[in-house]
Amino acid sequence: MKITVNGTDTDVAANTLAQALHELGYGDQRVATAVNENFVPATARDAQELAEGDRLEIVTPRQGG
């Protein structure tokens, strides 16, 4: 299905947010996620279903100052 990941159209086979993160190479990394501008906590990613056209934002923590 086609979704938008961080502003880029992307095709994924995943049906859930957790599956999409794995498919996109994030594995077990600590990231913040939102689907259609709604924050999704890590504990809810397995249950968060994705649909054609969804907008996924993935934010990775950065160090520095």
C-alpha positions, 0 to 999 in steps of 0.5 A, spaced: 500 500 500 502 507 498 503 511 505 507 517 506 513 517 510 516 523 513 513 527 507 515 521 501 510 517 498 512 510 500 510 503 498 509 498 504 506 491 505 505 492 512 498 492 515 500 495 522 505 501 524 509 496 528 510 492 521 511 498 517 517 500 522 520 494 521 519 494 514 522 501 513 529 498 517 527 502 524 527 495 527 527 496 535 530 503 535 527 508 539 523 513 535 517 517 536 511 516 531 505 519 529 499 517 524 495 522 520 498 527 525 496 523 531 501 521 536 502 513 537 506 511 543 510 505 542 505 500 546 500 501 541 504 500 535 502 493 534 494 495 534 495 501 530 493 499 523 495 503 517 490 504 511 492 507 504 494 514 504 496 514 511 501 519 513 506 517 517 511 521 521 518 518 524 522 522 529 529 519 531 532 522 537 538 526 536 544 528 540 548 534 541 547 541 543 
